[in-house]
Amino acid sequence: MKTNLLLATILLSLISVSCKKNEGGNKGVISESSSSETTVVDNNGTVDTLTTSTEQTSNDNQTMETSVAYKGLDGTRAKATFSSGKSGKTLVIESANSQKYQLDFKSKTADGEHYERNGVSANTKGDSLIISQGDTEIPLVKVK
């Protein structure tokens, strides 16, 4: 009984000593990474918590993201994230019911921008975002 306990103790101590976590990671994957976040302030000097802007740099690939909260006519909320980088511009729309649409930049219009993918399109115009799918149009207004 004592020998079994002694063997188990030695075995556990050997396992705990031999298992060493590599904390270095793969340094060659991302050579340089930086991130900055911008706080948006409205005219009164109060912080706009609904709009966030981040800029990330990784291996000389700079990506700028701006997230804006929108509200539908029926009161439902959605978050739109505008991204631009070397791979192009995209718009990701996340609705309150966890639906997510990723749209690609197609053209710049006189009033804003046009995004589209898989039959879903979105047009920006000032503080408005109009989402179209087939005959259905969903107008959204920026939350102030």
C-alpha positions in Angstrom: 0.0 0.0 0.0 2.8 2.4 0.9 4.7 1.5 -2.3 1.6 2.2 -4.4 1.2 5.6 -2.7 4.9 6.4 -3.2 4.8 5.4 -6.9 1.6 7.5 -7.4 3.3 10.5 -5.7 6.4 10.2 -7.8 4.4 9.8 -11.0 2.3 12.9 -10.3 5.4 15.0 -9.5 7.1 13.9 -12.7 4.0 14.7 -14.8 3.6 18.1 -13.2 7.3 19.0 -13.7 7.4 17.7 -17.3 4.3 19.6 -18.5 5.5 23.1 -19.3 3.4 25.6 -21.1 4.9 27.4 -24.0 4.0 31.0 -23.4 6.1 32.4 -26.3 3.6 31.5 -29.0 4.3 31.8 -32.7 6.0 35.2 -33.0 6.3 34.9 -36.8 2.5 35.2 -37.4 2.0 38.8 -36.3 5.1 40.8 -36.4 3.6 44.1 -35.5 0.2 44.8 -33.9 -1.3 48.0 -32.6 -4.8 49.2 -31.8 -6.3 52.5 -31.1 -9.8 53.5 -30.1 -11.5 56.9 -30.7 -14.1 58.3 -28.4 -16.7 60.3 -30.2 -18.0 63.5 -28.4 -21.2 65.3 -29.4 -21.7 69.1 -29.6 -22.4 69.3 -25.9 -19.1 67.7 -24.9 -20.7 64.4 -23.7 -19.3 61.1 -24.8 -21.3 59.4 -27.5 -21.4 55.8 -26.3 -23.3 54.5 -29.3 -20.6 55.3 -31.9 -17.2 53.6 -31.6 -14.3 53.8 -33.9 -11.2 51.5 -33.8 -8.1 51.2 -35.9 -6.0 48.1 -36.0 -2.7 47.5 -37.7 -1.3 44.0 -38.2 1.6 43.3 -40.6 1.2 46.6 -42.4 -2.5 45.8 -43.0 -4.4 48.7 -41.5 -8.1 48.3 -40.9 -10.5 51.1 -39.8 -13.8 50.1 -38.2 -16.7 52.4 -37.2 -19.7 51.0 -35.4 -22.9 53.0 -35.3 -26.2 52.3 -33.6 -29.4 52.6 -35.7 -33.1 52.4 -34.8 -36.0 51.2 -37.0 -39.4 52.8 -37.3 -40.8 50.1 -35.1 -38.2 50.8 -32.4 -36.0 47.8 -33.0 -32.2 48.5 -32.9 -29.4 47.4 -35.1 -25.7 48.0 -35.1 -23.8 48.8 -38.3 -20.1 48.4 -38.5 -18.3 50.0 -41.4 -14.9 48.6 -42.2 -12.3 49.7 -44.6 -8.8 48.2 -45.3 -6.6 46.9 -48.0 -9.1 44.1 -48.8 -11.9 46.6 -49.4 -14.8 48.2 -47.6 -17.6 46.2 -46.0 -20.7 46.8 -43.9 -21.8 44.4 -41.2 -25.3 44.9 -39.9 -26.3 43.1 -36.6 -29.9 43.2 -35.7 -31.4 42.9 -32.2 -32.6 39.3 -33.0 -29.0 38.2 -33.7 -29.2 38.3 -37.5 -26.0 39.3 -39.2 -25.6 40.6 -42.8 -22.2 41.3 -44.3 -22.3 43.5 -47.4 -19.6 44.6 -49.8 -19.0 48.1 -50.9 -20.3 48.6 -54.5 -20.3 52.3 -55.3 -20.3 55.8 -53.9 -23.5 57.7 -54.6 -24.1 61.5 -54.5 -25.6 61.2 -51.0 -23.7 58.3 -49.5 -22.6 54.8 -50.3 -24.1 51.6 -51.7 -23.4 48.1 -50.3 -24.7 44.8 -51.6 -24.3 41.0 -51.3 -26.6 38.0 -51.9 -29.6 40.0 -52.9 -29.4 42.2 -49.8 -28.4 45.9 -50.4 -28.0 48.9 -48.1 -27.7 52.6 -48.9 -26.3 55.2 -46.6 -27.6 58.8 -46.8 -26.6 61.2 -44.0 -28.0 59.7 -40.7 -30.1 57.1 -42.6 -29.4 53.5 -43.5 -31.9 51.9 -45.9 -31.7 48.1 -46.2 -33.4 46.4 -49.2 -34.1 42.8 -49.9 -36.5 42.0 -52.8 -39.5 44.2 -52.4 -38.9 44.9 -48.7 -37.2 48.1 -47.5 -36.2 48.7 -43.9 -35.3 52.3 -43.1 -33.1 52.9 -40.1 -32.1 56.2 -38.5 -28.9 56.8 -36.5 -29.6 56.8 -32.7 -28.7 60.2 -31.2 
